């Protein structure tokens, strides 16, 4: 009886330990897998669409600098709404009218830190811009961050929304974003740009 008792202890203990080890191993493997599944995956950006949007951004900024309201009318959707740095809201007609009257005009637009995200038929552009100009008769010079939204309908990309916010200094005498090393694109001396593609 004594030998059989010791034999039971000797063989049953490793089985229990083995089961515990298997359970712990499964837990260790499952936790990282669950965490990985919950992490956001990078959104695939179609390069051709991104290049097209970059081209449209250049066309739009050229139109602003030259007050080309014909190009603006072709690029803005009928239900376009813009929100400017001072909080004013403008429709397509109001935007074009302000450029025609000369109450809105820009002499320089320097952009940097541009990001483009494409979601099917919608593209979102987020960028910084240092501008010199006037909007609705008020000085609109400074550093801004803006969002412009494009939507593709029947194969044609048009601007449906725009919003800009002024980037405020962080302290007395501080130049916002100075020394950031971000590459800027200047549109102060625009080169001729082909009319918007239909």
N, C-alpha and C positions, 0 to 999 in steps of 0.2 A: 504493500500500500504506500509506503514511504517513497519508493522509487517512482511509482506511477504519479504521485502527487508532485514531486519535483519535476518530472518529465512534462507535466501539464503546464507548469509555470514557465519552464524553459522554452516551450514551443509557442505558447499563446501570447506571450509578451511581445515578441518581434512582429507578429501579425498585427497587433493593435498599433504598434509604432509605425508600421508600414502604411496602415490605413490612414493614420494621422498625417504622415508625410505626403501621401498622395493628395489628400484634401488640401493641405497647405500649398502644395505645388499648383493645384488647380486654381486656388484663390489668387496666388501671386501672378499667374498667367492671365487671369480674367480681368483683374483690376486695370492693368495698363491698357489692355485691349478696349475696355469700356471707356477709359479716358480718351484714348486716341479716336474712338468713334464719335465722341462728343465735341472734339476740336473742329473749328471751322476750316474747311478746305479752301485753298486759294482759288479765286474765281478766274476761269479761263477767259482771256481777253483776245478776241479775234483781231489779228494784226491789221488786216486790210481795213476793217471798220475803224480801228483806232487811228490809222493814217488818214482816213477820210475825214474823221472828226477834227484832227489836227489841221487839216487843210481848210476846213470850214471855219475854224477858229481864226486862222490867218485872214481869210476872206472877210469875216465879220469885223475884225479889228481894223482892217484896211478901209472898210466901208464907214466905220465910225470916224476915222481920221480924215477921210475925204468927204464926209457928209454925203455919201452915195446912197440916197434914199431909194433908188431903184433896186440896188442890190439888197438893201435892208428889207424892202417889201417882198422880195423873192425868198429871203431866208427866214423870215418870221412867219409862224403859223397864224391863222386867223384868230385863234383864241389865246395868243401870246399875252403873258403878263410879266412885267418886270418890277422888281422891288429894289430901289436904289439905296445908297448909303444913308440918305437922310430919311428913309422910311416911306418915301412917296411911291405910289403905285402907278404904273403906266401900261396902257394897252398897246397893241400894235399901231393903231392909228395915232395915238398920242405920242408914241416914241418917234415915229416918222415925222410928224408935224413939228416936234421940237427941233429936229435937225434941219428941217426945211426953213423954219423961221430963224435959225441961227442961235436960238436960246440955249441949245445944247451943242457943244463942240469940244473936241479934244485936240491938243497939239502933241501929246506924247502918251504912249501906253507901253510900259515895260512889264512883261509877264515873266513869272518864274514859278518853280515848284508845281508844275501842272500835273494833275492826275486825271486819267480818263477811265471810266468804268462803263462797260457795255453790258446791258441786260436785254438780250433779244433785240427788240425794235426801239429800245431806249438807251441813250448814252448820257452819262453825267460827267461834266467837266468841273473840276475844282482846281482853282489856281489863285496865285497872288498876282496883283497888278499894281504897279506904281504909275499913277496917271497925273497928267496936268491938263486941266480943262475946266469947262463950265457945264453945269447941268441945270436946266430950267432957270438960267440967269444967276445961279449961285455957284460960287467957286467949289469945284469938286476935285481938288488936288490932294494927293497923299497916297498912302499905302492901303490897299484893300485886299480882302479875300472874297472871291466870288464863286458862285455856282451857276453854271449854265446847263440847261437840259435840252437835249435834242430828241426828237421822235421821228421814226421812219414810217412813212405812210405811202403805199404804192411805190416803194423803192426810193422815195425822196426824203432826205433828212431835213427837218426844219426845227428852228428854235421855238420851244414852247414855254420856257420859263427862264428867268434870270433873277439872281439876288446877289447883292453886294453888301459887305459890312466893312467898316473902317477898322483897321488894326491899330489899336491904341498903344502909345508908348508905355513902357513898364516903369518909368521913373523920369525925373527931371533931366533933360539933356540927353535922354537915351534915344538912339535911332533904332526904330523897330527892325528886327531881323538883320541888323548890321553884322557883317562878318560871317554870315551863315554859309557863304560859299555856294549858294544856290545859283545855278546858271540862269541868267535873265535873257529874255528875248525882247529886243527893242523894236518898237513900231513907230518911232518918232519920224523916220524918213521912209515911208512905205514905198515899196516897189510896185509896179503895175501887177495886178493880180487878175487872172482870167475870171469872167463872169461866173456866178454860181451855176454849177451843173444841175440840170433838171433830171 
